[in-house]
Amino acid sequence: MNHRSLYRRTRTPFAVLAAVSVGAALLLTTVGPASASGSPSPAASPDRSGTAGRPTVVLVHGAWADGSSWNGVITRLTNQGYRVVAPPNPLRGVRSDAAYLADYLKTVKGPIVLVGHSYGGMVITNAALGNSNVKALVYIDAFIPAKGQSAGEIAASEPGSGVIVQDPTTVFNLVPFPGASDGDADLYLKPQVVRSSFAQDLPAAQQNRIVAAQRPLAASAVTEPSGEPAWKTIPSWALIGRQDKIIPAAAQEAAAKAAHTKVQEIDSSHLSLVSHPGAVARLITTAARTS
């Protein structure tokens, strides 16, 4: 079966889940140990203005993670004097998640550098639209969608993704949730996929924590189309892992080219923010200084 055909089918329950497989892990995102409180510590302070004239850096995680996936990046940015916040991403759907983030951004004073990993790229592309305080968009192994594109379509546009399969149950554990529409479900990544395709450059102990602590993504989010992209009016940067087996590097490169995004590449898995936080922090500071 042609993988692209999964996205041209009518939305039967299985079609939604199949499309999900295609992009599901895509929206993956990583995972680091959670804070003691279970909430992202960077957002603890009520003062959300930048430091010494610098922009506030807002970090948006993807699926199967929370704000703690940015821990290494946060440490490096705060050591350089940046104000950093990592609000939660609900992982319910592109439109609703973007609306949630857009409201949060309105509470941040001054200029913003908005950063998204994986599915977080879908969210920031929509949430930043019309917000004049957002001066730069930074995509970390992320989706950079054009209007009407879904995460699943982008991930399936090039070969090489370990989560593009005909049977989504071989990649995900599907769990019902209250209020889900017919055919929808929460997606949990299977342990073997974490180890082989999602976090293959991380130690086994860290992979095990990812498996245990992952937050699910609604399957329907994978096929939901993106709206008008904020990158049309906001400068953008992208870091692409050459060993990414969730969103193939070629698919990220094509999307970045269409968005006129400045690209850097790194020899990393999909989780460069965990395995190479220094490189991620450097790209963010480049965007901050340039903007």
Backbone torsions as a table, in degrees:
resi	resn	phi	psi	omega
1	MET	NA	135.4	176.0
2	ASN	-71.4	126.3	-177.0
3	HIS	-59.4	-34.7	-177.5
4	ARG	-65.8	-25.6	-178.7
5	SER	-65.7	-21.2	179.9
6	LEU	-60.0	-25.8	-174.6
7	TYR	-97.3	-1.1	178.6
8	ARG	-104.5	0.5	-178.1
9	ARG	-82.1	163.7	173.0
10	THR	-69.1	161.1	-172.3
11	ARG	-88.0	66.1	168.9
12	THR	-73.4	161.4	179.4
13	PRO	-51.5	-46.0	-177.4
14	PHE	-69.3	-32.9	179.8
15	ALA	-63.2	-40.3	178.3
16	VAL	-61.2	-44.4	-177.6
17	LEU	-69.5	-35.3	179.4
18	ALA	-65.5	-42.8	179.7
19	ALA	-63.6	-33.3	179.2
20	VAL	-60.2	-46.1	-177.2
21	SER	-57.0	-39.2	-178.2
22	VAL	-59.0	-37.8	-177.3
23	GLY	-119.2	-11.5	-173.0
24	ALA	-44.6	-66.8	-174.5
25	ALA	-62.4	-19.9	-179.9
26	LEU	-48.8	-45.9	-172.9
27	LEU	-79.5	14.5	179.4
28	LEU	-59.8	150.5	171.6
29	THR	-152.3	168.9	-157.2
30	THR	-84.2	-157.9	-174.2
31	VAL	-174.5	128.8	177.6
32	GLY	-126.6	173.6	-179.7
33	PRO	-62.2	136.5	-179.0
34	ALA	-72.7	154.9	176.5
35	SER	-70.0	164.4	-176.3
36	ALA	-59.9	-32.7	-178.5
37	SER	-82.8	-14.0	-177.9
38	GLY	84.8	-0.8	178.9
39	SER	-121.6	155.8	-176.6
40	PRO	-65.5	115.5	-176.1
41	SER	-60.8	-30.5	-177.6
42	PRO	-60.2	-24.0	-176.4
43	ALA	-90.7	9.3	-173.3
44	ALA	-68.7	-35.1	-176.6
45	SER	-77.4	138.1	179.5
46	PRO	-74.6	-15.6	-179.8
47	ASP	-84.1	109.0	-175.0
48	ARG	-109.9	30.2	177.1
49	SER	-97.2	153.7	-179.9
50	GLY	-66.6	167.3	-177.7
51	THR	-106.1	130.6	174.6
52	ALA	52.3	41.6	177.1
53	GLY	81.5	-3.7	179.5
54	ARG	-82.2	154.6	178.3
55	PRO	-71.5	156.6	169.5
56	THR	-79.9	134.6	177.2
57	VAL	-97.2	121.5	179.2
58	VAL	-109.3	119.5	-175.5
59	LEU	-105.7	128.0	-176.7
60	VAL	-118.8	117.8	-179.0
61	HIS	-78.3	169.6	176.5
62	GLY	-105.3	-152.1	-177.9
63	ALA	-78.4	157.9	178.0
64	TRP	61.1	33.4	179.9
65	ALA	-157.1	-179.8	170.7
66	ASP	-143.9	-167.8	-176.3
67	GLY	-60.8	-22.2	-179.2
68	SER	-68.0	-15.2	176.3
69	SER	-63.8	-18.2	179.5
70	TRP	-94.3	7.9	-171.1
71	ASN	-51.5	-48.4	-178.6
72	GLY	-63.7	-37.3	178.7
73	VAL	-69.8	-42.5	-179.3
74	ILE	-60.3	-44.9	179.6
75	THR	-57.4	-44.9	-177.4
76	ARG	-69.2	-39.8	-179.2
77	LEU	-70.4	-41.9	179.7
78	THR	-67.3	-32.5	176.5
79	ASN	-64.9	-22.0	177.3
80	GLN	-93.3	3.1	175.9
81	GLY	93.3	11.1	178.7
82	TYR	-85.9	141.9	169.1
83	ARG	-80.6	127.4	-175.5
84	VAL	-129.1	135.4	173.0
85	VAL	-132.0	147.1	-179.4
86	ALA	-132.7	79.1	-177.0
87	PRO	-68.8	157.9	178.9
88	PRO	-70.7	146.9	174.5
89	ASN	-107.6	117.5	-173.9
90	PRO	-61.8	-27.4	178.1
91	LEU	64.1	35.8	-179.4
92	ARG	-103.3	-28.6	-178.2
93	GLY	169.4	152.9	-173.9
94	VAL	-58.3	-49.6	-175.2
95	ARG	-64.9	-48.3	-176.8
96	SER	-71.1	-37.5	178.3
97	ASP	-66.4	-38.7	178.2
98	ALA	-66.4	-38.9	178.1
99	ALA	-64.1	-40.1	178.1
100	TYR	-60.9	-47.7	-179.3
101	LEU	-68.0	-38.7	179.7
102	ALA	-59.3	-40.7	177.2
103	ASP	-64.9	-40.7	178.3
104	TYR	-62.2	-43.1	-177.8
105	LEU	-61.4	-29.3	179.2
106	LYS	-66.1	-17.6	179.8
107	THR	-91.0	-5.9	-178.9
108	VAL	-91.8	122.7	-177.9
109	LYS	-82.9	140.6	173.9
110	GLY	80.4	-170.5	-175.9
111	PRO	-67.7	150.4	-176.4
112	ILE	-130.0	137.9	163.7
113	VAL	-106.2	118.0	-172.8
114	LEU	-104.4	122.5	-172.0
115	VAL	-121.4	133.8	178.3
116	GLY	-130.8	138.2	174.0
117	HIS	-106.2	132.9	174.1
118	SER	54.2	-119.2	177.7
119	TYR	-59.9	-24.8	174.6
120	GLY	-58.1	-24.9	176.3
121	GLY	-66.1	-37.1	175.3
122	MET	-61.0	-42.5	-174.7
123	VAL	-69.3	-47.4	-177.1
124	ILE	-67.5	-32.0	179.6
125	THR	-60.1	-34.2	-179.2
126	ASN	-92.3	-37.2	-174.9
127	ALA	-69.6	-30.1	-175.6
128	ALA	-80.2	-12.3	-175.6
129	LEU	-59.2	124.3	176.7
130	GLY	83.4	-0.3	178.9
131	ASN	-97.6	106.0	-175.6
132	SER	-71.1	-13.7	178.0
133	ASN	-76.8	-20.5	179.4
134	VAL	-79.3	112.6	-173.8
135	LYS	-99.5	-17.1	-179.4
136	ALA	-155.7	145.6	172.9
137	LEU	-113.4	134.2	178.8
138	VAL	-126.8	125.7	-177.4
139	TYR	-109.1	121.9	-179.1
140	ILE	-111.5	106.7	-175.1
141	ASP	44.2	54.0	-166.3
142	ALA	-128.0	165.2	171.8
143	PHE	-77.4	135.8	175.6
144	ILE	-123.1	79.7	-168.9
145	PRO	-79.6	145.0	166.0
146	ALA	-86.0	168.3	179.7
147	LYS	-58.3	130.2	177.8
148	GLY	89.4	-10.5	179.6
149	GLN	-83.1	147.6	174.1
150	SER	-109.4	164.7	177.1
151	ALA	-61.9	-41.4	180.0
152	GLY	-61.3	-41.0	179.5
153	GLU	-63.4	-42.5	-179.3
154	ILE	-65.3	-46.4	-178.3
155	ALA	-63.3	-32.6	-178.1
156	ALA	-86.6	-4.1	-174.1
157	SER	-72.9	-18.4	177.9
158	GLU	-136.4	149.6	178.4
159	PRO	-72.7	158.7	173.6
160	GLY	122.1	-6.3	-180.0
161	SER	-84.0	132.4	178.8
162	GLY	-78.7	-1.2	-178.5
163	VAL	-115.3	7.7	176.1
164	ILE	-93.1	100.3	-175.4
165	VAL	-137.8	161.1	179.5
166	GLN	-75.4	-33.0	-178.8
167	ASP	-111.6	104.7	-176.4
168	PRO	-63.6	-20.8	-178.6
169	THR	-71.9	-11.2	175.0
170	THR	-82.9	-11.8	-177.4
171	VAL	-113.2	-35.6	-174.1
172	PHE	-124.2	151.4	162.6
173	ASN	-93.0	123.5	-176.1
174	LEU	-99.4	123.1	-174.4
175	VAL	-125.0	128.4	179.1
176	PRO	-67.4	155.4	174.6
177	PHE	-141.8	152.7	-176.2
178	PRO	-60.5	135.3	177.5
179	GLY	83.5	1.9	-179.6
180	ALA	-68.2	142.1	174.9
181	SER	-75.2	167.1	-179.8
182	ASP	-56.1	129.9	177.1
183	GLY	88.5	-8.8	-179.4
184	ASP	-89.9	159.6	179.3
185	ALA	-166.7	162.0	170.7
186	ASP	-80.8	139.9	-177.9
187	LEU	-106.8	124.8	172.7
188	TYR	-115.3	132.0	-178.0
189	LEU	-74.5	133.7	178.8
190	LYS	-70.1	147.7	-176.8
191	PRO	-54.2	-41.2	-176.6
192	GLN	-67.2	-27.7	178.9
193	VAL	-74.1	-37.7	175.2
194	VAL	-58.0	-44.6	-174.3
195	ARG	-75.7	-31.0	-174.3
196	SER	-98.5	-27.8	-170.8
197	SER	-130.3	-23.4	-173.1
198	PHE	-98.0	-46.0	-174.6
199	ALA	-132.9	42.5	-171.7
200	GLN	-67.6	-14.8	178.6
201	ASP	-102.6	16.0	177.2
202	LEU	-108.6	154.9	178.8
203	PRO	-63.0	156.6	-177.3
204	ALA	-58.6	-38.8	-179.1
205	ALA	-62.8	-38.1	179.7
206	GLN	-72.5	-37.6	175.0
207	GLN	-59.6	-41.1	179.7
208	ASN	-63.5	-37.0	178.2
209	ARG	-67.3	-36.4	177.6
210	ILE	-62.2	-46.1	179.1
211	VAL	-58.9	-43.7	-173.9
212	ALA	-74.5	-35.0	-169.6
213	ALA	-104.8	4.6	-174.2
214	GLN	-61.2	142.3	172.5
215	ARG	-99.1	137.3	-174.4
216	PRO	-79.1	157.4	174.6
217	LEU	-112.8	140.3	175.3
218	ALA	-68.1	132.1	-177.9
219	ALA	-57.0	-36.5	-177.6
220	SER	-64.7	-20.7	179.1
221	ALA	-65.5	-25.4	-176.7
222	VAL	-69.0	-31.7	-176.4
223	THR	-103.4	-0.4	-178.5
224	GLU	-74.0	127.9	-177.6
225	PRO	-73.0	149.4	178.1
226	SER	-81.3	156.1	177.4
227	GLY	-91.2	-159.3	179.0
228	GLU	-60.4	127.5	-173.6
229	PRO	-82.6	134.8	178.8
230	ALA	-68.9	-21.4	-178.4
231	TRP	-66.8	-9.7	176.1
232	LYS	-66.9	-27.3	-176.4
233	THR	-122.0	-6.9	-178.0
234	ILE	-119.5	129.4	178.2
235	PRO	-58.4	145.7	-176.0
236	SER	-137.7	151.7	178.3
237	TRP	-129.9	154.9	178.3
238	ALA	-142.7	139.6	170.5
239	LEU	-111.8	124.7	-174.5
240	ILE	-119.2	124.9	176.4
241	GLY	-82.4	123.5	-177.5
242	ARG	-67.9	-21.1	179.1
243	GLN	-101.3	19.7	-179.3
244	ASP	-67.2	118.7	178.8
245	LYS	-108.2	16.0	174.4
246	ILE	-107.5	-59.8	171.1
247	ILE	-109.1	104.4	-176.3
248	PRO	-52.2	141.8	-178.4
249	ALA	-54.7	-38.6	-179.5
250	ALA	-63.3	-36.2	178.2
251	ALA	-68.5	-40.3	177.1
252	GLN	-65.2	-40.9	-179.5
253	GLU	-63.4	-41.8	179.7
254	ALA	-64.4	-42.4	179.4
255	ALA	-66.1	-40.2	179.2
256	ALA	-64.5	-39.4	178.5
257	LYS	-63.2	-42.7	179.4
258	ALA	-64.1	-30.3	-178.2
259	ALA	-93.8	3.1	-178.2
260	HIS	56.4	42.5	-178.3
261	THR	-90.5	138.7	176.2
262	LYS	-76.8	128.2	-169.5
263	VAL	-116.6	137.7	165.6
264	GLN	-123.7	147.3	178.2
265	GLU	-117.9	155.1	-177.8
266	ILE	-145.4	149.9	179.0
267	ASP	-83.6	83.7	-172.2
268	SER	-145.9	162.4	171.1
269	SER	-77.7	-168.3	177.4
270	HIS	-64.3	-19.8	-174.6
271	LEU	-104.0	52.1	179.7
272	SER	-62.4	-28.9	179.0
273	LEU	-65.4	-22.2	176.9
274	VAL	-96.0	-45.5	-175.4
275	SER	-82.9	-25.1	-178.8
276	HIS	-136.7	59.3	-177.0
277	PRO	-62.3	-28.7	178.9
278	GLY	-64.1	-43.7	179.0
279	ALA	-64.7	-38.9	178.8
280	VAL	-64.8	-46.5	-180.0
281	ALA	-62.2	-37.8	179.9
282	ARG	-64.3	-40.5	178.9
283	LEU	-66.5	-39.2	178.9
284	ILE	-63.1	-42.6	179.4
285	THR	-68.1	-32.4	175.0
286	THR	-62.0	-46.3	178.1
287	ALA	-62.4	-41.0	-178.6
288	ALA	-64.0	-44.9	-177.9
289	ARG	-70.7	-38.4	-179.2
290	THR	-69.0	-35.5	-176.3
291	SER	-81.0	NA	NA
